[in-house]
């Protein structure tokens, strides 16, 4: 899915807020990337924890009370995060214990994917041919929300009505990640994961919940 840039320097407060939300979604997408060595160093150095806390709390101050320290836990070894990512999200008899594809949390995955594709196509978006861009994959869904927030900022900055973009984002969260990410968290807890992944999923769930409140105003 094509990414949009969002420069809202000097813009009105609503435009700046939508731009900040757009960038926050993209940051969460990056946090769910497969953890290569560079990623591990970013986590271990505390940069990921600080970036996520600054971005999400800056938008939703209610998240300030959360414990963000887990996002700096890369384990003792350089491969710990990668091994844990694979264990939780990539492998397992009959599939991974905590899949990152929303359609796997119900009984009608094809229907879920088709509905996601209709959302994307309605806004002129198409998916690349890669596993990461399956229509029901969390990264794909968050990138779509990044796109909608960017368009909201753009509309607001041009004096147009941002309402359609906000309503689309609210509907999409309600029908897709806001619906199944809580189930992902519940499964994750049973796996006794590394703190990084538990904190990441918990804060993603909270962020989506506060986004629904924001978009419902």
Backbone torsions as a table, in degrees:
resi	resn	phi	psi	omega
1	UNK	NA	133.4	-177.1
2	UNK	-70.3	134.8	-179.4
3	UNK	-91.5	149.9	178.6
4	UNK	-111.2	141.5	174.6
5	UNK	-84.2	154.5	-177.6
6	UNK	-139.4	95.0	176.5
7	UNK	-105.0	107.8	-177.0
8	UNK	-115.4	24.3	179.2
9	UNK	-59.6	127.4	177.9
10	UNK	77.1	7.4	-178.0
11	UNK	-83.9	173.0	177.8
12	UNK	-67.4	159.0	179.8
13	UNK	-54.3	-44.6	178.2
14	UNK	-62.1	-37.3	178.9
15	UNK	-67.7	-43.5	178.4
16	UNK	-61.7	-40.4	-178.0
17	UNK	-66.5	-44.1	178.6
18	UNK	-63.5	-39.0	177.1
19	UNK	-63.5	-40.3	178.1
20	UNK	-64.6	-38.4	178.2
21	UNK	-66.3	-39.8	177.9
22	UNK	-59.7	-46.6	-179.7
23	UNK	-67.0	-34.3	179.9
24	UNK	-65.5	-41.9	177.4
25	UNK	-59.0	-42.5	-178.5
26	UNK	-66.7	-35.1	177.4
27	UNK	-64.5	-40.2	178.4
28	UNK	-65.5	-38.9	175.4
29	UNK	-56.7	-46.7	-179.3
30	UNK	-61.8	-34.4	-179.0
31	UNK	-68.0	-23.1	177.8
32	UNK	-91.9	5.9	176.2
33	UNK	-64.4	155.5	173.0
34	UNK	-60.9	130.1	-172.9
35	UNK	-79.7	91.5	173.1
36	UNK	-79.6	-177.4	-174.6
37	UNK	-61.3	-39.9	179.1
38	UNK	-62.2	-42.6	179.0
39	UNK	-61.4	-43.4	-179.9
40	UNK	-58.5	-41.8	-179.8
41	UNK	-66.5	-37.4	177.1
42	UNK	-62.7	-42.5	178.5
43	UNK	-66.7	-50.0	-175.7
44	UNK	-62.3	-33.0	179.6
45	UNK	-79.2	-2.2	178.3
46	UNK	83.6	1.5	-176.7
47	UNK	-67.5	-38.8	179.6
48	UNK	-65.9	-44.6	-179.7
49	UNK	-60.7	-44.9	-179.1
50	UNK	-66.9	-42.0	-178.5
51	UNK	-64.7	-44.9	-179.6
52	UNK	-65.4	-44.1	-179.5
53	UNK	-63.3	-47.1	-179.1
54	UNK	-61.1	-43.8	-175.9
55	UNK	-69.3	-48.9	-172.9
56	UNK	-77.9	-39.7	177.8
57	UNK	-69.4	-32.4	177.4
58	UNK	-61.3	-29.3	178.6
59	UNK	-90.7	-44.4	-176.9
60	UNK	-124.4	89.1	-176.9
61	UNK	-56.3	-21.1	179.2
62	UNK	-61.3	-18.6	-178.4
63	UNK	-83.6	-1.1	-177.4
64	UNK	-64.5	-25.8	-176.7
65	UNK	-76.9	-8.5	-176.9
66	UNK	-71.5	156.4	173.5
67	UNK	-91.5	109.7	-176.5
68	UNK	-94.4	-3.2	-171.9
69	UNK	-62.9	-25.7	179.8
70	UNK	-61.1	-25.0	-179.6
71	UNK	-75.1	-1.2	173.9
72	UNK	-107.5	6.2	-178.1
73	UNK	-93.3	100.3	179.1
74	UNK	-100.6	4.8	-177.8
75	UNK	81.0	177.7	-177.4
76	UNK	-81.6	-33.5	-177.1
77	UNK	-102.2	159.9	-178.4
78	UNK	-67.9	-20.9	-177.3
79	UNK	-104.0	2.2	-174.5
80	UNK	-59.8	-45.7	-178.9
81	UNK	-64.3	-42.3	-179.2
82	UNK	-63.9	-43.7	179.3
83	UNK	-62.8	-41.9	-179.4
84	UNK	-69.4	-38.7	176.8
85	UNK	-58.5	-46.0	179.8
86	UNK	-63.5	-44.6	-179.5
87	UNK	-60.3	-42.9	-174.7
88	UNK	-80.3	-43.6	-166.3
89	UNK	-113.0	-14.1	-170.3
90	UNK	-115.6	-29.2	-173.2
91	UNK	-131.6	173.0	177.2
92	UNK	140.6	151.4	178.0
93	UNK	-63.4	118.6	-177.7
94	UNK	78.6	10.7	-179.7
95	UNK	118.3	165.2	-179.0
96	UNK	-67.5	153.8	-179.5
97	UNK	-67.4	-26.7	-177.5
98	UNK	-131.9	70.2	-175.9
99	UNK	-62.0	148.5	178.5
100	UNK	-96.4	15.6	178.1
101	UNK	-110.6	119.3	-173.5
102	UNK	-62.3	-30.4	-178.7
103	UNK	-65.6	-15.8	179.7
104	UNK	-84.7	0.4	178.4
105	UNK	-101.9	15.0	176.9
106	UNK	-145.6	-169.4	-176.3
107	UNK	-103.9	3.1	-175.8
108	UNK	-135.3	67.6	-175.8
109	UNK	-62.7	-41.3	-178.4
110	UNK	-59.5	-42.1	178.3
111	UNK	-62.5	-41.5	178.8
112	UNK	-62.0	-46.2	-179.4
113	UNK	-64.5	-40.4	179.3
114	UNK	-63.1	-39.1	179.3
115	UNK	-66.4	-40.9	176.8
116	UNK	-60.4	-45.3	-179.5
117	UNK	-60.2	-39.2	178.5
118	UNK	-63.5	-39.9	175.1
119	UNK	-58.7	-51.5	-175.8
120	UNK	-62.7	-47.2	-177.4
121	UNK	-64.2	-33.5	179.1
122	UNK	-58.6	-31.5	-179.6
123	UNK	-102.1	18.0	173.4
124	UNK	77.9	20.5	-177.9
125	UNK	-103.5	143.2	173.5
126	UNK	-127.7	158.8	-176.0
127	UNK	-101.4	145.0	172.8
128	UNK	-74.5	159.6	-179.6
129	UNK	-87.4	81.7	176.7
130	UNK	-150.7	151.3	-179.1
131	UNK	-56.5	-34.6	-177.6
132	UNK	-67.3	-21.4	-178.8
133	UNK	-105.6	28.7	167.0
134	UNK	-59.9	141.3	-172.9
135	UNK	-61.3	-25.5	-179.3
136	UNK	-100.4	7.1	179.1
137	UNK	-72.9	143.1	-176.6
138	UNK	-57.5	-42.3	-179.4
139	UNK	-61.0	-41.8	179.0
140	UNK	-63.4	-43.6	-178.3
141	UNK	-67.1	-39.5	178.3
142	UNK	-69.9	-35.1	176.1
143	UNK	-64.3	-35.7	176.9
144	UNK	-64.4	-42.3	178.0
145	UNK	-66.4	-35.1	172.5
146	UNK	-58.6	-46.3	179.9
147	UNK	-61.5	-46.0	-179.0
148	UNK	-63.6	-40.4	178.4
149	UNK	-66.8	-37.0	175.6
150	UNK	-61.1	-45.6	179.6
151	UNK	-66.1	-34.3	174.8
152	UNK	-61.1	-46.4	178.8
153	UNK	-62.2	-41.3	-179.7
154	UNK	-63.0	-46.5	179.7
155	UNK	-62.5	-45.2	-179.9
156	UNK	-61.4	-41.8	-179.6
157	UNK	-66.6	-24.6	-179.7
158	UNK	-96.2	4.1	179.9
159	UNK	77.6	13.7	178.2
160	UNK	-90.5	172.9	-179.2
161	UNK	-80.4	116.0	177.9
162	UNK	-82.3	-2.8	-174.2
163	UNK	-55.3	-45.3	-179.6
164	UNK	-59.5	-35.8	179.9
165	UNK	-70.9	-38.4	178.5
166	UNK	-67.7	-42.1	179.8
167	UNK	-65.7	-38.3	178.1
168	UNK	-63.2	-42.7	179.6
169	UNK	-64.4	-43.2	179.1
170	UNK	-61.5	-47.0	-179.1
171	UNK	-63.0	-40.3	-177.8
172	UNK	-67.2	-43.3	178.5
173	UNK	-61.5	-46.0	-178.4
174	UNK	-60.3	-38.7	-174.0
175	UNK	-88.2	-19.7	-173.2
176	UNK	-127.5	-98.1	-171.3
177	UNK	-61.6	-34.9	178.5
178	UNK	-64.6	-21.3	-179.0
179	UNK	-86.2	-38.7	-172.3
180	UNK	-107.8	-18.0	178.4
181	UNK	-61.4	-36.8	173.4
182	UNK	-58.4	-34.9	176.8
183	UNK	-70.0	-36.7	174.4
184	UNK	-59.5	-46.1	179.7
185	UNK	-61.0	-42.2	-179.4
186	UNK	-62.1	-41.9	178.0
187	UNK	-67.4	-39.0	-177.0
188	UNK	-61.7	-43.7	-178.8
189	UNK	-57.1	-39.0	-179.6
190	UNK	-65.5	-21.7	-179.2
191	UNK	-87.8	-3.3	-178.2
192	UNK	49.8	62.9	-173.1
193	UNK	-76.5	168.1	168.6
194	UNK	-59.0	150.8	-174.6
195	UNK	-60.3	-32.5	-178.7
196	UNK	-56.1	-50.4	-175.2
197	UNK	-72.9	-35.3	177.4
198	UNK	-64.1	-45.1	179.6
199	UNK	-64.8	-42.4	-178.6
200	UNK	-60.1	-47.3	-178.6
201	UNK	-69.2	-40.6	178.7
202	UNK	-59.9	-46.2	-177.4
203	UNK	-73.0	-29.5	174.0
204	UNK	-65.1	-43.4	177.4
205	UNK	-61.0	-44.6	-179.7
206	UNK	-64.4	-42.8	179.7
207	UNK	-59.0	-46.4	179.3
208	UNK	-63.0	-37.2	178.1
209	UNK	-63.8	-44.3	178.3
210	UNK	-69.7	-30.7	175.6
211	UNK	-63.0	-41.2	178.2
212	UNK	-60.2	-40.9	177.6
213	UNK	-63.2	-46.4	179.9
214	UNK	-59.0	-46.8	-173.5
215	UNK	-77.3	-15.1	178.6
216	UNK	-85.5	-4.0	-177.8
217	UNK	-77.6	NA	NA
